[in-house]
Amino acid sequence: MGNIQVALLTVLMFFLLVSLHEWGHFYFARRAGILVREFAIGFGPKLFSIKRGETRYTLRLLPIGGFVRMAGEDPEIVEVQTGQTLAVRAKDGLVTRIYLDKLDERSGTGVFSGEVTSIDLENKLFIALDVDGEIEKYAVHPQALVIARGRETQIAPLDRQFGHKPVGKRALSIVAGPVMNFLLAFVLFGLYFVLQGVPSETSSKVFVSQISGGGPADRGGLHSDDWVKSINGQEIGGDVESAIAQIKSSPGKQMTWVVDRDSKLLTLKITPDAKTGLIGIAFVGEYRKTGTLETIRLSGEAMKYTTEMIFQGFRKIVFGEVKLDDLGGPVKTTQMTVQIAKEGLPDLTRWAAILSLYLGIFNLLPIPALDGSRLLFLGLEAVRGRPIDPNRESMVHLIGFAMLMLLMIVVTYNDIIGLVRD
């Protein structure tokens, strides 16, 4: 696989994992009637931005995740106060535009300027202006825009805000992100088995599947996918155990291998390590295709096994069995992804499934700023019968986000130092 193709597949994989997660939040928030202000991939400065309907879709500089910004989750940027002078544009009896600056430039049919005497843009949706000494009251369209400093912000009536939806709908819009990752992981594991197949129970051939760089097999000229015909004159057939036994019984002794590579027979000289009796290789037999039901079963088993491995990793971190220096960040993950992509599409598909499952599980952990923490607050609200103070909850998530970013900086630094040392 060429470098350009590897790079494109790596970018596509990360984009798929993040965008599908955020799409889960986005879709169910929209289904609940929540105003979604922004659907973003990445964090930091905007690289690309386009608005479609009520939502602005953005691509941001730092490719370390994404977010869906819903009305009511964070304090709105634009506020209109009584006593403020502004202009409004009305159409069919409803205010559709509220201008907060450059009032001299606002003119035309349906435009009125005045001082705000009273206003409600969340519940009753009206604005009253003192226009030349007379109070004029206008109804406001539920999708009216507030324009200030060249930016448009759609108003958010209470029935369009996240915090004013039932707990069940809010929980569904939060949990949908990780669920999308679980579904994607299941599909990708299934696709891996379709592409790769499974070892045949009646294999008549033995192939080289993996080679350790710099090991005896690598130095001897063995390649992945070589068909091992014979070792020291003994036919191997489909007997993997026989091939392994011959290697282990020849530490420090040169062996003669005959392999079939692209229908050409090659004779190679390989000497196992004198101490370990190993050559740095993995064998595999012939593969067969899987049926539909078998693929589903194997995908489920892969999900179960990988989940157990992920939680074992979490346990090691909690009990200090893993040092901070051993943790990998975005750089290390990208490096591993590039290496795996070079092995072929099946291996990359399996790796993408593992990352998707990990992303879903990690986001459900009760860590501030993650989906699991937000679900925990919703659970507390359901038990108490009233919500947690939004300001306190926002502070918890803000602190959690800052800590996660700090951790990300540390592991990224470790990744870069590791690359320099290598």
ABEGO torsion letter per residue (X at the ends): XBAAAAAAAAAAAAAAAAAAAAAAAAAAAAAAGBBBABBBBEBEBBABBBBBEABBBBBBABBAEBBBBBBGABBBABBBBBGBBBBBBBBGGBBABBBABGAAABBEBGBBBEBBABBBAAAAGBBBBBBGGBBBBBBBBAABBBBBGGBBBBBBBAAABAAABBAAAAAAAAAAAAAAAAAAAAAAAAAAAAAAEBBBAABABBBBABBBBGBAAAAAGBBBGBBBABBGGBBAEABAAAAAAAAAAABGBBBBBBBBBGGBBBBBBBBBBAAAGBAGBBBBBBBBBBBAAAAAAAAAAAAAAAAAAAAAAAAAAAAGABBAAABBBAAAAAAAAAAAAAAEAAAAAAAAAAAAAAAAAAAABBBBGBAAAAAAAAAAAAAAGBBBBAAAAAAAAAAAAAAAAAAAAAAAAAAAAAAAAX
